[in-house]
């Protein structure tokens, strides 16, 4: 019987997720700050109104995409074992294209 090894696929997903989460948070914070500034009257004109409409739409779309990224990572992690056999697909997943 071969001794199992830490799951490299799981480790990679968890690492990439740990990098994505702060980026998602920064994106939300930055967009929320711009919307808050606009709400406070930072720029008032007909051009600003059009910009604001686009900004709010983009903030919503990017927020949805960011949530999707984190959800995709979470789903990929779900059900993955902590350890695998040395010959398991998780040890060579980068080559499975």
Biopython code that builds the backbone (N, CA, C, O; Angstrom):
import numpy as np
from Bio.PDB.StructureBuilder import StructureBuilder

atoms = [
    (1, "UNK", "N", (0.840, -1.175, 0.000)),
    (1, "UNK", "CA", (0.000, 0.000, 0.000)),
    (1, "UNK", "C", (0.894, 1.251, 0.000)),
    (1, "UNK", "O", (1.814, 1.371, 0.810)),
    (2, "UNK", "N", (0.612, 2.150, -0.900)),
    (2, "UNK", "CA", (1.386, 3.379, -1.018)),
    (2, "UNK", "C", (0.838, 4.439, -0.069)),
    (2, "UNK", "O", (-0.373, 4.599, 0.083)),
    (3, "UNK", "N", (1.753, 5.148, 0.557)),
    (3, "UNK", "CA", (1.339, 6.203, 1.476)),
    (3, "UNK", "C", (0.815, 7.397, 0.684)),
    (3, "UNK", "O", (1.411, 7.785, -0.321)),
    (4, "UNK", "N", (-0.287, 7.975, 1.129)),
    (4, "UNK", "CA", (-0.873, 9.123, 0.451)),
    (4, "UNK", "C", (-0.034, 10.375, 0.683)),
    (4, "UNK", "O", (0.717, 10.482, 1.652)),
    (5, "UNK", "N", (-0.191, 11.307, -0.237)),
    (5, "UNK", "CA", (0.534, 12.577, -0.178)),
    (5, "UNK", "C", (-0.477, 13.720, -0.111)),
    (5, "UNK", "O", (-1.641, 13.536, -0.464)),
    (6, "UNK", "N", (-0.037, 14.908, 0.342)),
    (6, "UNK", "CA", (-0.943, 16.056, 0.334)),
    (6, "UNK", "C", (-1.437, 16.322, -1.095)),
    (6, "UNK", "O", (-0.671, 16.236, -2.055)),
    (7, "UNK", "N", (-2.704, 16.641, -1.214)),
    (7, "UNK", "CA", (-3.350, 16.864, -2.497)),
    (7, "UNK", "C", (-2.837, 18.167, -3.133)),
    (7, "UNK", "O", (-3.194, 19.249, -2.667)),
    (8, "UNK", "N", (-2.005, 18.086, -4.191)),
    (8, "UNK", "CA", (-1.468, 19.302, -4.797)),
    (8, "UNK", "C", (-2.530, 20.122, -5.528)),
    (8, "UNK", "O", (-2.426, 21.347, -5.598)),
    (9, "UNK", "N", (-3.532, 19.467, -6.061)),
    (9, "UNK", "CA", (-4.637, 20.167, -6.729)),
    (9, "UNK", "C", (-5.381, 21.041, -5.724)),
    (9, "UNK", "O", (-5.650, 22.214, -5.985)),
    (10, "UNK", "N", (-5.707, 20.462, -4.582)),
    (10, "UNK", "CA", (-6.383, 21.201, -3.523)),
    (10, "UNK", "C", (-5.521, 22.367, -3.042)),
    (10, "UNK", "O", (-6.021, 23.476, -2.852)),
    (11, "UNK", "N", (-4.246, 22.118, -2.851)),
    (11, "UNK", "CA", (-3.338, 23.179, -2.387)),
    (11, "UNK", "C", (-3.294, 24.334, -3.382)),
    (11, "UNK", "O", (-3.288, 25.498, -2.983)),
    (12, "UNK", "N", (-3.264, 24.020, -4.662)),
    (12, "UNK", "CA", (-3.214, 25.061, -5.682)),
    (12, "UNK", "C", (-4.492, 25.890, -5.701)),
    (12, "UNK", "O", (-4.440, 27.118, -5.780)),
    (13, "UNK", "N", (-5.632, 25.223, -5.629)),
    (13, "UNK", "CA", (-6.904, 25.944, -5.616)),
    (13, "UNK", "C", (-6.991, 26.837, -4.376)),
    (13, "UNK", "O", (-7.383, 28.000, -4.474)),
    (14, "UNK", "N", (-6.632, 26.306, -3.236)),
    (14, "UNK", "CA", (-6.695, 27.103, -2.006)),
    (14, "UNK", "C", (-5.756, 28.300, -2.069)),
    (14, "UNK", "O", (-6.086, 29.382, -1.583)),
    (15, "UNK", "N", (-4.586, 28.103, -2.668)),
    (15, "UNK", "CA", (-3.640, 29.221, -2.806)),
    (15, "UNK", "C", (-4.214, 30.296, -3.723)),
    (15, "UNK", "O", (-4.187, 31.481, -3.390)),
    (16, "UNK", "N", (-4.730, 29.884, -4.872)),
    (16, "UNK", "CA", (-5.281, 30.859, -5.808)),
    (16, "UNK", "C", (-6.499, 31.569, -5.215)),
    (16, "UNK", "O", (-6.688, 32.764, -5.441)),
    (17, "UNK", "N", (-7.315, 30.851, -4.467)),
    (17, "UNK", "CA", (-8.463, 31.472, -3.807)),
    (17, "UNK", "C", (-7.992, 32.510, -2.796)),
    (17, "UNK", "O", (-8.568, 33.594, -2.696)),
    (18, "UNK", "N", (-6.941, 32.173, -2.046)),
    (18, "UNK", "CA", (-6.429, 33.111, -1.038)),
    (18, "UNK", "C", (-5.900, 34.390, -1.684)),
    (18, "UNK", "O", (-5.892, 35.448, -1.054)),
    (19, "UNK", "N", (-5.462, 34.297, -2.927)),
    (19, "UNK", "CA", (-5.014, 35.496, -3.657)),
    (19, "UNK", "C", (-6.193, 36.268, -4.238)),
    (19, "UNK", "O", (-6.142, 37.494, -4.334)),
    (20, "UNK", "N", (-7.247, 35.567, -4.622)),
    (20, "UNK", "CA", (-8.401, 36.209, -5.249)),
    (20, "UNK", "C", (-9.256, 36.985, -4.246)),
    (20, "UNK", "O", (-9.752, 38.066, -4.563)),
    (21, "UNK", "N", (-9.428, 36.450, -3.059)),
    (21, "UNK", "CA", (-10.336, 37.060, -2.084)),
    (21, "UNK", "C", (-9.931, 38.501, -1.741)),
    (21, "UNK", "O", (-10.802, 39.372, -1.744)),
    (22, "UNK", "N", (-8.662, 38.799, -1.448)),
    (22, "UNK", "CA", (-8.318, 40.197, -1.163)),
    (22, "UNK", "C", (-8.469, 41.103, -2.390)),
    (22, "UNK", "O", (-8.798, 42.281, -2.253)),
    (23, "UNK", "N", (-8.234, 40.563, -3.572)),
    (23, "UNK", "CA", (-8.409, 41.342, -4.795)),
    (23, "UNK", "C", (-9.874, 41.698, -4.979)),
    (23, "UNK", "O", (-10.206, 42.824, -5.350)),
    (24, "UNK", "N", (-10.746, 40.735, -4.719)),
    (24, "UNK", "CA", (-12.184, 40.972, -4.791)),
    (24, "UNK", "C", (-12.581, 42.055, -3.784)),
    (24, "UNK", "O", (-13.349, 42.960, -4.112)),
    (25, "UNK", "N", (-12.067, 41.961, -2.586)),
    (25, "UNK", "CA", (-12.390, 42.948, -1.551)),
    (25, "UNK", "C", (-11.893, 44.338, -1.944)),
    (25, "UNK", "O", (-12.601, 45.327, -1.756)),
    (26, "UNK", "N", (-10.685, 44.416, -2.487)),
    (26, "UNK", "CA", (-10.149, 45.706, -2.925)),
    (26, "UNK", "C", (-10.994, 46.301, -4.048)),
    (26, "UNK", "O", (-11.267, 47.501, -4.056)),
    (27, "UNK", "N", (-11.400, 45.470, -4.983)),
    (27, "UNK", "CA", (-12.234, 45.932, -6.090)),
    (27, "UNK", "C", (-13.546, 46.493, -5.562)),
    (27, "UNK", "O", (-13.974, 47.573, -5.967)),
    (28, "UNK", "N", (-14.179, 45.762, -4.663)),
    (28, "UNK", "CA", (-15.436, 46.247, -4.077)),
    (28, "UNK", "C", (-15.228, 47.572, -3.341)),
    (28, "UNK", "O", (-16.001, 48.515, -3.510)),
    (29, "UNK", "N", (-14.189, 47.630, -2.534)),
    (29, "UNK", "CA", (-13.922, 48.853, -1.762)),
    (29, "UNK", "C", (-13.686, 50.046, -2.680)),
    (29, "UNK", "O", (-14.213, 51.133, -2.440)),
    (30, "UNK", "N", (-12.898, 49.846, -3.726)),
    (30, "UNK", "CA", (-12.590, 50.941, -4.645)),
    (30, "UNK", "C", (-13.837, 51.433, -5.374)),
    (30, "UNK", "O", (-14.073, 52.637, -5.472)),
    (31, "UNK", "N", (-14.624, 50.506, -5.879)),
    (31, "UNK", "CA", (-15.839, 50.900, -6.591)),
    (31, "UNK", "C", (-16.861, 51.523, -5.644)),
    (31, "UNK", "O", (-17.531, 52.492, -6.002)),
    (32, "UNK", "N", (-16.980, 50.974, -4.447)),
    (32, "UNK", "CA", (-17.893, 51.556, -3.458)),
    (32, "UNK", "C", (-17.479, 52.974, -3.092)),
    (32, "UNK", "O", (-18.332, 53.838, -2.885)),
    (33, "UNK", "N", (-16.178, 53.216, -3.010)),
    (33, "UNK", "CA", (-15.683, 54.554, -2.674)),
    (33, "UNK", "C", (-16.009, 55.560, -3.769)),
    (33, "UNK", "O", (-16.376, 56.698, -3.478)),
    (34, "UNK", "N", (-15.880, 55.149, -5.017)),
    (34, "UNK", "CA", (-16.197, 56.056, -6.125)),
    (34, "UNK", "C", (-17.696, 56.348, -6.144)),
    (34, "UNK", "O", (-18.100, 57.496, -6.331)),
    (35, "UNK", "N", (-18.513, 55.333, -5.953)),
    (35, "UNK", "CA", (-19.961, 55.546, -5.918)),
    (35, "UNK", "C", (-20.324, 56.457, -4.738)),
    (35, "UNK", "O", (-21.160, 57.349, -4.885)),
    (36, "UNK", "N", (-19.715, 56.245, -3.592)),
    (36, "UNK", "CA", (-19.988, 57.092, -2.424)),
    (36, "UNK", "C", (-19.592, 58.539, -2.691)),
    (36, "UNK", "O", (-20.301, 59.468, -2.304)),
    (37, "UNK", "N", (-18.466, 58.721, -3.350)),
    (37, "UNK", "CA", (-18.038, 60.089, -3.686)),
    (37, "UNK", "C", (-19.033, 60.742, -4.639)),
    (37, "UNK", "O", (-19.370, 61.917, -4.488)),
    (38, "UNK", "N", (-19.496, 59.982, -5.611)),
    (38, "UNK", "CA", (-20.491, 60.523, -6.548)),
    (38, "UNK", "C", (-21.800, 60.819, -5.819)),
    (38, "UNK", "O", (-22.437, 61.841, -6.073)),
    (39, "UNK", "N", (-22.196, 59.932, -4.921)),
    (39, "UNK", "CA", (-23.414, 60.163, -4.135)),
    (39, "UNK", "C", (-23.296, 61.421, -3.282)),
    (39, "UNK", "O", (-24.292, 62.097, -3.024)),
    (40, "UNK", "N", (-22.089, 61.731, -2.850)),
    (40, "UNK", "CA", (-21.851, 62.915, -2.011)),
    (40, "UNK", "C", (-21.709, 64.193, -2.837)),
    (40, "UNK", "O", (-21.502, 65.273, -2.284)),
    (41, "UNK", "N", (-21.820, 64.067, -4.169)),
    (41, "UNK", "CA", (-21.775, 65.253, -5.018)),
    (41, "UNK", "C", (-20.404, 65.615, -5.532)),
    (41, "UNK", "O", (-20.162, 66.780, -5.847)),
    (42, "UNK", "N", (-19.503, 64.667, -5.629)),
    (42, "UNK", "CA", (-18.139, 64.936, -6.082)),
    (42, "UNK", "C", (-18.108, 65.487, -7.510)),
    (42, "UNK", "O", (-17.198, 66.237, -7.863)),
    (43, "UNK", "N", (-19.077, 65.128, -8.315)),
    (43, "UNK", "CA", (-19.103, 65.582, -9.716)),
    (43, "UNK", "C", (-20.556, 65.679, -10.120)),
    (43, "UNK", "O", (-21.292, 64.693, -10.083)),
    (44, "UNK", "N", (-20.958, 66.860, -10.501)),
    (44, "UNK", "CA", (-22.356, 67.086, -10.851)),
    (44, "UNK", "C", (-22.421, 67.712, -12.239)),
    (44, "UNK", "O", (-21.966, 68.835, -12.459)),
    (45, "UNK", "N", (-22.992, 66.963, -13.157)),
    (45, "UNK", "CA", (-23.240, 67.447, -14.523)),
    (45, "UNK", "C", (-23.980, 66.347, -15.272)),
    (45, "UNK", "O", (-24.158, 65.243, -14.757)),
    (46, "UNK", "N", (-24.406, 66.655, -16.479)),
    (46, "UNK", "CA", (-25.079, 65.617, -17.267)),
    (46, "UNK", "C", (-24.096, 64.502, -17.639)),
    (46, "UNK", "O", (-24.479, 63.335, -17.717)),
    (47, "UNK", "N", (-22.848, 64.858, -17.864)),
    (47, "UNK", "CA", (-21.823, 63.844, -18.134)),
    (47, "UNK", "C", (-21.617, 62.977, -16.893)),
    (47, "UNK", "O", (-21.469, 61.759, -16.992)),
    (48, "UNK", "N", (-21.611, 63.613, -15.736)),
    (48, "UNK", "CA", (-21.458, 62.868, -14.479)),
    (48, "UNK", "C", (-22.622, 61.905, -14.278)),
    (48, "UNK", "O", (-22.431, 60.792, -13.787)),
    (49, "UNK", "N", (-23.818, 62.325, -14.654)),
    (49, "UNK", "CA", (-24.986, 61.440, -14.518)),
    (49, "UNK", "C", (-24.815, 60.184, -15.370)),
    (49, "UNK", "O", (-25.106, 59.078, -14.913)),
    (50, "UNK", "N", (-24.351, 60.350, -16.587)),
    (50, "UNK", "CA", (-24.126, 59.201, -17.475)),
    (50, "UNK", "C", (-23.004, 58.319, -16.926)),
    (50, "UNK", "O", (-23.105, 57.092, -16.940)),
    (51, "UNK", "N", (-21.932, 58.957, -16.441)),
    (51, "UNK", "CA", (-20.826, 58.217, -15.848)),
    (51, "UNK", "C", (-21.309, 57.410, -14.644)),
    (51, "UNK", "O", (-20.952, 56.243, -14.481)),
    (52, "UNK", "N", (-22.123, 58.048, -13.807)),
    (52, "UNK", "CA", (-22.625, 57.393, -12.605)),
    (52, "UNK", "C", (-23.475, 56.166, -12.957)),
    (52, "UNK", "O", (-23.349, 55.109, -12.339)),
    (53, "UNK", "N", (-24.326, 56.326, -13.944)),
    (53, "UNK", "CA", (-25.162, 55.200, -14.377)),
    (53, "UNK", "C", (-24.293, 54.037, -14.837)),
    (53, "UNK", "O", (-24.526, 52.892, -14.449)),
    (54, "UNK", "N", (-23.290, 54.328, -15.665)),
    (54, "UNK", "CA", (-22.370, 53.284, -16.117)),
    (54, "UNK", "C", (-21.586, 52.690, -14.948)),
    (54, "UNK", "O", (-21.404, 51.475, -14.868)),
    (55, "UNK", "N", (-21.127, 53.546, -14.050)),
    (55, "UNK", "CA", (-20.346, 53.108, -12.899)),
    (55, "UNK", "C", (-21.128, 52.121, -12.038)),
    (55, "UNK", "O", (-20.607, 51.072, -11.658)),
    (56, "UNK", "N", (-22.354, 52.451, -11.739)),
    (56, "UNK", "CA", (-23.175, 51.576, -10.901)),
    (56, "UNK", "C", (-23.419, 50.243, -11.618)),
    (56, "UNK", "O", (-23.398, 49.185, -10.990)),
    (57, "UNK", "N", (-23.648, 50.300, -12.921)),
    (57, "UNK", "CA", (-23.823, 49.070, -13.688)),
    (57, "UNK", "C", (-22.567, 48.214, -13.689)),
    (57, "UNK", "O", (-22.632, 46.998, -13.512)),
    (58, "UNK", "N", (-21.430, 48.856, -13.890)),
    (58, "UNK", "CA", (-20.155, 48.120, -13.876)),
    (58, "UNK", "C", (-19.868, 47.558, -12.485)),
    (58, "UNK", "O", (-19.373, 46.439, -12.351)),
    (59, "UNK", "N", (-20.179, 48.335, -11.460)),
    (59, "UNK", "CA", (-19.954, 47.847, -10.089)),
    (59, "UNK", "C", (-20.778, 46.587, -9.840)),
    (59, "UNK", "O", (-20.296, 45.623, -9.246)),
    (60, "UNK", "N", (-22.013, 46.610, -10.297)),
    (60, "UNK", "CA", (-22.867, 45.432, -10.123)),
    (60, "UNK", "C", (-22.319, 44.234, -10.915)),
    (60, "UNK", "O", (-22.225, 43.127, -10.386)),
    (61, "UNK", "N", (-21.961, 44.462, -12.174)),
    (61, "UNK", "CA", (-21.448, 43.373, -13.020)),
    (61, "UNK", "C", (-20.146, 42.800, -12.462)),
    (61, "UNK", "O", (-19.969, 41.582, -12.415)),
    (62, "UNK", "N", (-19.243, 43.674, -12.041)),
    (62, "UNK", "CA", (-17.970, 43.203, -11.490)),
    (62, "UNK", "C", (-18.166, 42.507, -10.145)),
    (62, "UNK", "O", (-17.464, 41.544, -9.835)),
    (63, "UNK", "N", (-19.107, 42.984, -9.354)),
    (63, "UNK", "CA", (-19.404, 42.317, -8.087)),
    (63, "UNK", "C", (-19.953, 40.910, -8.312)),
    (63, "UNK", "O", (-19.603, 39.971, -7.596)),
    (64, "UNK", "N", (-20.815, 40.781, -9.314)),
    (64, "UNK", "CA", (-21.361, 39.470, -9.647)),
    (64, "UNK", "C", (-20.251, 38.539, -10.139)),
    (64, "UNK", "O", (-20.190, 37.373, -9.749)),
    (65, "UNK", "N", (-19.379, 39.063, -10.995)),
    (65, "UNK", "CA", (-18.262, 38.250, -11.488)),
    (65, "UNK", "C", (-17.319, 37.861, -10.357)),
    (65, "UNK", "O", (-16.855, 36.723, -10.302)),
    (66, "UNK", "N", (-17.036, 38.784, -9.465)),
    (66, "UNK", "CA", (-16.147, 38.496, -8.339)),
    (66, "UNK", "C", (-16.747, 37.423, -7.441)),
    (66, "UNK", "O", (-16.043, 36.518, -6.993)),
    (67, "UNK", "N", (-18.041, 37.522, -7.179)),
    (67, "UNK", "CA", (-18.710, 36.481, -6.390)),
    (67, "UNK", "C", (-18.605, 35.132, -7.096)),
    (67, "UNK", "O", (-18.412, 34.097, -6.457)),
    (68, "UNK", "N", (-18.735, 35.159, -8.412)),
    (68, "UNK", "CA", (-18.632, 33.929, -9.191)),
    (68, "UNK", "C", (-17.262, 33.293, -9.102)),
    (68, "UNK", "O", (-17.142, 32.069, -9.048)),
    (69, "UNK", "N", (-16.236, 34.114, -9.086)),
    (69, "UNK", "CA", (-14.871, 33.595, -8.969)),
    (69, "UNK", "C", (-14.694, 32.861, -7.642)),
    (69, "UNK", "O", (-14.204, 31.732, -7.608)),
    (70, "UNK", "N", (-15.089, 33.501, -6.574)),
    (70, "UNK", "CA", (-14.927, 32.893, -5.248)),
    (70, "UNK", "C", (-15.787, 31.626, -5.138)),
    (70, "UNK", "O", (-15.346, 30.621, -4.581)),
    (71, "UNK", "N", (-16.998, 31.679, -5.664)),
    (71, "UNK", "CA", (-17.873, 30.505, -5.646)),
    (71, "UNK", "C", (-17.259, 29.352, -6.436)),
    (71, "UNK", "O", (-17.331, 28.197, -6.015)),
    (72, "UNK", "N", (-16.661, 29.663, -7.571)),
    (72, "UNK", "CA", (-16.022, 28.627, -8.390)),
    (72, "UNK", "C", (-14.873, 27.974, -7.628)),
    (72, "UNK", "O", (-14.733, 26.751, -7.650)),
    (73, "UNK", "N", (-14.058, 28.769, -6.961)),
    (73, "UNK", "CA", (-12.985, 28.205, -6.134)),
    (73, "UNK", "C", (-13.568, 27.335, -5.021)),
    (73, "UNK", "O", (-13.085, 26.230, -4.773)),
    (74, "UNK", "N", (-14.604, 27.837, -4.354)),
    (74, "UNK", "CA", (-15.206, 27.074, -3.258)),
    (74, "UNK", "C", (-15.759, 25.742, -3.753)),
    (74, "UNK", "O", (-15.606, 24.717, -3.088)),
    (75, "UNK", "N", (-16.397, 25.757, -4.912)),
    (75, "UNK", "CA", (-16.947, 24.520, -5.468)),
    (75, "UNK", "C", (-15.828, 23.545, -5.851)),
    (75, "UNK", "O", (-15.973, 22.334, -5.689)),
    (76, "UNK", "N", (-14.731, 24.070, -6.351)),
    (76, "UNK", "CA", (-13.607, 23.209, -6.732)),
    (76, "UNK", "C", (-12.977, 22.559, -5.496)),
    (76, "UNK", "O", (-12.529, 21.415, -5.558)),
    (77, "UNK", "N", (-12.945, 23.275, -4.396)),
    (77, "UNK", "CA", (-12.374, 22.753, -3.156)),
    (77, "UNK", "C", (-13.298, 21.714, -2.525)),
    (77, "UNK", "O", (-12.834, 20.727, -1.954)),
    (78, "UNK", "N", (-14.593, 21.938, -2.631)),
    (78, "UNK", "CA", (-15.578, 21.064, -1.989)),
    (78, "UNK", "C", (-15.418, 19.623, -2.474)),
    (78, "UNK", "O", (-15.444, 19.344, -3.673)),
    (79, "UNK", "N", (-15.258, 18.743, -1.537)),
    (79, "UNK", "CA", (-15.155, 17.330, -1.861)),
    (79, "UNK", "C", (-13.755, 16.841, -2.192)),
    (79, "UNK", "O", (-13.548, 15.638, -2.357)),
    (80, "UNK", "N", (-12.792, 17.745, -2.291)),
    (80, "UNK", "CA", (-11.423, 17.308, -2.555)),
    (80, "UNK", "C", (-10.818, 16.746, -1.272)),
    (80, "UNK", "O", (-10.935, 17.357, -0.210)),
    (81, "UNK", "N", (-10.183, 15.604, -1.365)),
    (81, "UNK", "CA", (-9.541, 15.041, -0.170)),
    (81, "UNK", "C", (-8.257, 15.804, 0.174)),
    (81, "UNK", "O", (-7.616, 16.394, -0.696)),
    (82, "UNK", "N", (-7.907, 15.777, 1.432)),
    (82, "UNK", "CA", (-6.665, 16.428, 1.867)),
    (82, "UNK", "C", (-5.434, 15.686, 1.336)),
    (82, "UNK", "O", (-4.413, 16.301, 1.028)),
    (83, "UNK", "N", (-5.544, 14.363, 1.235)),
    (83, "UNK", "CA", (-4.430, 13.566, 0.724)),
    (83, "UNK", "C", (-4.936, 12.660, -0.398)),
    (83, "UNK", "O", (-6.119, 12.325, -0.460)),
    (84, "UNK", "N", (-4.009, 12.271, -1.287)),
    (84, "UNK", "CA", (-4.339, 11.402, -2.421)),
    (84, "UNK", "C", (-3.215, 10.392, -2.627)),
    (84, "UNK", "O", (-2.105, 10.559, -2.122)),
    (85, "UNK", "N", (-3.524, 9.357, -3.371)),
    (85, "UNK", "CA", (-2.500, 8.392, -3.776)),
    (85, "UNK", "C", (-1.507, 9.102, -4.701)),
    (85, "UNK", "O", (-1.912, 10.011, -5.426)),
    (86, "UNK", "N", (-0.241, 8.731, -4.705)),
    (86, "UNK", "CA", (0.750, 9.382, -5.568)),
    (86, "UNK", "C", (0.386, 9.348, -7.059)),
    (86, "UNK", "O", (0.821, 10.227, -7.804)),
    (87, "UNK", "N", (-0.389, 8.373, -7.512)),
    (87, "UNK", "CA", (-0.762, 8.292, -8.921)),
    (87, "UNK", "C", (-2.114, 8.900, -9.253)),
    (87, "UNK", "O", (-2.576, 8.784, -10.388)),
    (88, "UNK", "N", (-2.755, 9.542, -8.291)),
    (88, "UNK", "CA", (-4.078, 10.127, -8.511)),
    (88, "UNK", "C", (-4.011, 11.280, -9.514)),
    (88, "UNK", "O", (-2.966, 11.906, -9.694)),
    (89, "UNK", "N", (-5.140, 11.544, -10.159)),
    (89, "UNK", "CA", (-5.174, 12.612, -11.159)),
    (89, "UNK", "C", (-4.808, 13.966, -10.558)),
    (89, "UNK", "O", (-4.287, 14.833, -11.260)),
    (90, "UNK", "N", (-5.073, 14.156, -9.269)),
    (90, "UNK", "CA", (-4.745, 15.430, -8.613)),
    (90, "UNK", "C", (-3.246, 15.712, -8.605)),
    (90, "UNK", "O", (-2.840, 16.861, -8.434)),
    (91, "UNK", "N", (-2.419, 14.685, -8.786)),
    (91, "UNK", "CA", (-0.972, 14.888, -8.805)),
    (91, "UNK", "C", (-0.477, 15.307, -10.186)),
    (91, "UNK", "O", (0.649, 15.785, -10.325)),
    (92, "UNK", "N", (-1.305, 15.130, -11.196)),
    (92, "UNK", "CA", (-0.887, 15.487, -12.558)),
    (92, "UNK", "C", (-1.951, 16.321, -13.279)),
    (92, "UNK", "O", (-1.987, 16.346, -14.509)),
    (93, "UNK", "N", (-2.795, 16.984, -12.539)),
    (93, "UNK", "CA", (-3.926, 17.714, -13.101)),
    (93, "UNK", "C", (-3.507, 18.780, -14.104)),
    (93, "UNK", "O", (-4.266, 19.073, -15.028)),
    (94, "UNK", "N", (-2.342, 19.361, -13.956)),
    (94, "UNK", "CA", (-1.883, 20.383, -14.913)),
    (94, "UNK", "C", (-1.668, 19.811, -16.305)),
    (94, "UNK", "O", (-1.712, 20.546, -17.291)),
    (95, "UNK", "N", (-1.440, 18.532, -16.392)),
    (95, "UNK", "CA", (-1.189, 17.878, -17.681)),
    (95, "UNK", "C", (-2.464, 17.341, -18.330)),
    (95, "UNK", "O", (-2.403, 16.785, -19.427)),
    (96, "UNK", "N", (-3.599, 17.492, -17.686)),
    (96, "UNK", "CA", (-4.855, 16.943, -18.191)),
    (96, "UNK", "C", (-5.587, 17.981, -19.037)),
    (96, "UNK", "O", (-6.573, 18.565, -18.589)),
    (97, "UNK", "N", (-5.118, 18.206, -20.231)),
    (97, "UNK", "CA", (-5.768, 19.192, -21.124)),
    (97, "UNK", "C", (-6.229, 18.556, -22.374)),
    (97, "UNK", "O", (-6.795, 19.227, -23.237)),
]
sb = StructureBuilder()
sb.init_structure("model")
sb.init_model(0)
sb.init_chain("A")
sb.init_seg("    ")
for serial, (resi, resn, name, xyz) in enumerate(atoms, 1):
    if name == "N":
        sb.init_residue(resn, " ", resi, " ")
    sb.init_atom(name, np.array(xyz, "f"), 0.0, 1.0, " ", f" {name:<3s}", serial, name[0])
structure = sb.get_structure()
